Amino acid sequence: MITDSFDNKTEEIIKVCKNEDAKKVDACILTFSNEIFQYVLEAFDCAKIGDLYSSNGPKPIYGFAYKGKEFAVYMSFIGGPGCVGDMEDTMSIINTDKYIVFGGSGCLNKEIARGKVMVPTAAYRDEGTSYHFAPASDYIDVKNSDVVAEFMEEAGLPYIQGKTWTTDAPHRETRGNFEKRKSEGCISVEMECAAVQAMCDFRGLNVYYFLTSGDLLDAPKWDARMEKNQKKHTQHDPGHFDIALELACYVTDMELCKSEYEN
């Protein structure tokens, strides 16, 4: 069964290639939106670091400087397996333990205002990838949720914390499963969070996660809540990359302060 897939006793056949000589960056930012990715390439002085390869073709990782720090950025595959595989493959191209992940999500609670940043605290594991990185459980804790919430608080950004429902099958989000997840405190549904958190725990990486409230499931009929070609207040809003970038600065500064204190 899928719940028996976690195996930390035998070796991996295809090993993750971690390159200690790879370019060091303070953090890596993932986006799932081509519109946001193009915005970054136009708005910042980006230089290509390397490529992630798959049968879909090469996927470039770019680097850029901001506020005296070095960051990497790339456009991730959508869904747990591809997103996690990309993140693991970055370890041969860049050297960092901090990843900022943000994207759109369905809203499971109509009381949550559209456009409010959603900070997941735990993810329901309705997917397959996470079971290869962590023992079976219904939920996995999102470890840096409080750090992200503290940043949102200091930045004066409206946000809400709550559980998220990670699924592999968006067209099988049934009314019955929606009601179960909502009753357990899930406020969003997306396709990567549980898998990403499980992999990061296993590989010793830190992930900082936030979501944009998009389509509404908490209604008699599904509501896309988005006009044709709309970007503002959606997962394609470039303003959400600006939030991710400031969050990257925040966690980098936080680690620097901690290091100086310990020394």
N, C-alpha and C positions, 0 to 999 in steps of 0.2 A: 504493500500500500504506500501511497505518497507520504503518509505520516511516518513511515519507517525509513525514509530516504537519507536522513542525516547520518553520515559516516565520517567520524573523525579518527578512526582507528587505522584505516588503510590509506595509501598515498593516492594523490590525484594522478590521472593518466596524462592529461594535458595541463601542465602547470602554469600558473600565473608567472609571468616574467617581470620581476621587480628589478629595475635598473637603478642602482644607487648613484650612478653617474648621470642620470637623466637631469634635464634642466629643473632646477629648484624654483618653485613658485610658492607664494604664500597661501594660495587657495585656488581651487578650480571650480568654476561656475558652469553648471549644466543648464541648457535650455532645451525645451522640446519644440519650440516655435521657430520656424524659418523666418518669420517676420522680425522677431526679436533678434535672431542671429544676424540678419542683414543690418539691422539697426546698430548692433555692436560694431560690425566691421566698418560702418560708415562714421560712427561717432567717436571711435577710439583709434589710436595709432597701433594697429594690430600687425604682428609679425608671425608668420607660420612657424610652429614648433615641430610639427610632425603630423602623421596621418594614422587614423584608425582604419584598418582594412577589413572588409567583408565582401561577400558576393554582390552587395549593393554598390560597391565601389568605394574609393577612399573617402574618409571623413576627416577633414582637417581639424587640428587643435591649434588655436592661436594664443599668443601671449600678448599682454599689454601692461603698461605701467599706469598706476593710479595712486595718488597721494603717497608717493615714495614706496609703493609696494608693487610686487609683480604677481599678476594673476593669469590664469589660463581659462579659456572658454571653448566650448564646442557644443554642437547640436546633437543631442542624444536620440537613440532609437526610442520609440514609444513602447511601453510594456515592460514588465519585470525582467524577462530573460535578456532582451537586447540592451536595456538600460544597464543592468548589472554587468553584462559582458563588456560593454564599452568602458565602464568604470574600472574594471579589473585590467583591461588592456591599456588604459592610460598610465598604469604604473610602470610601463616600459618606456614611456615618452616624457613624463613629468614626475617630479619628486615632491609630493605633498601628502599630508594626512588630513587635509580639510577640504571638504566638498560642499558646495552650496547647491541645493536642488530645489527648483521651484517650477510650478506648472499649474494647469487648470484642473478643476475637479467639479464633480456634480455636487449639488447642495442637497442634503437630506433633511434640512430644517428650514422651513419658510420664514421663521423669525429672524434668521441670519440675513443681514442686509447685503445686497449685491455689492461687490467691490471690496468687502471687508476681507482682510488677510486672515487666512485660516492656518493655525499652527497645530499640526497633529501631535498628540501626546502618546498615542498607541495606534497600531494598525492591525486590522482584522486580516488574517492570512488566508484569503480566498483566492490563492494563486499557488503555483507550484515551486517557484524558484527558492523561496525562503526556506523550504523544508530540506534543502541540500546544504544550508548554512547554519541552521539552528534546530535543536530538538523541537518536536511537534508541540504546538500550543495554539489556542485560538487567536491570541493577540501577541504582538511583540511591542515592547516599549520603544518609543522614539526618544532616545537618551538625551538629546540636546534640545528638547522642546522648551524647557525653561530658559535656556540661553537665548533662543530665538525670541521668546516672549519678552524677555528683559530688553532685548534690542528694540523690539517694536514699541515697548513702553517708553524707552528713552528717546526714540525717534518721533514719538507722538503719532504713531500710525494706528488706526483702528484695527483691532484684531480680535480673534476669539480662539481659545484652545479647546480641543476635543479630539475624540477618536476618529480615525478614518477607516474606510472599508476599501481594501485593495483587492481588485478582482482582475482575472484574466479575460473575462467575457462580458464586455459592456452591453451586448445585446441580450444577455441573460440576467440582467438585473431585474429579477421578478418582484412583483408587489409584495409577496410573502417574505422574501429575503430582505427587501427594503425595510419592512416593518420590524423584522428581527434586529437588524443593525441599528436602526434608529432607536429602538427601545434600549439598546445597550450603550447608547451615548455617542454613536457615530454621527458626525455632522457633515461628512464629505465622503465621496467615492471617487477613486482614481485607480491607476494601474501599476504603480511602481513602489510605493512607500515601504510596504512590508518587506519586499525583496531587497530593496536598497539597504534598509536598516540591518537586516540579517547578514547581508554580505559585509557591510562595514564593521559590524561587531566581530565577525569571523576574521576579517583581514586587519583589524586594528586601525580602522579609519574613523574619522569623525564626519558625520553628515549633519548639515543644518538645513531643515526642511520647512518650506511654507507653501501654501496653496492659494489659488485664486478661486473664489466662489463663482461658478459659471451656471450651467443649466440647472434647472430646479426639478427634482424628482418628487418633492413633497407637495404634490398637487394632484387633482383628479386626472389631469393629462400632463404628460411631459412638456416642459416649457424650456425652450432653448435660451431664452432671456438674452438674445443677441440679434441685432439687426444685421442685414447683409453687408459684408465688408467692414463691419465694426471692429475696431481694435481697442479703443479706450474702455477700461473696466472689463476687459476680457483677458484670457490667457496670452493674447498677442500684444498686450499693452506694453510698450517699451519702458514705461514707468516701473514695471515690476522687475526689470533687469536692474534699474537704478537702486531699487530696494535690495536686491541680491548683492549688488556691488558694495553698498554701504554695510550690509551684514558681513560680507567677507572682510572688510576693513575692521569691523567691530571684533570679530572672533580672532583675527590676527593680533590686534592690539591687546586683547584680553590675554592671549597666550604669552605675549611679550612681557606684560606686566607680571604675570605669574612667574615666569622664568627669572625676572630680575629680583622678585621678592624672595624666591627660593635660594638665589645665589647671595 
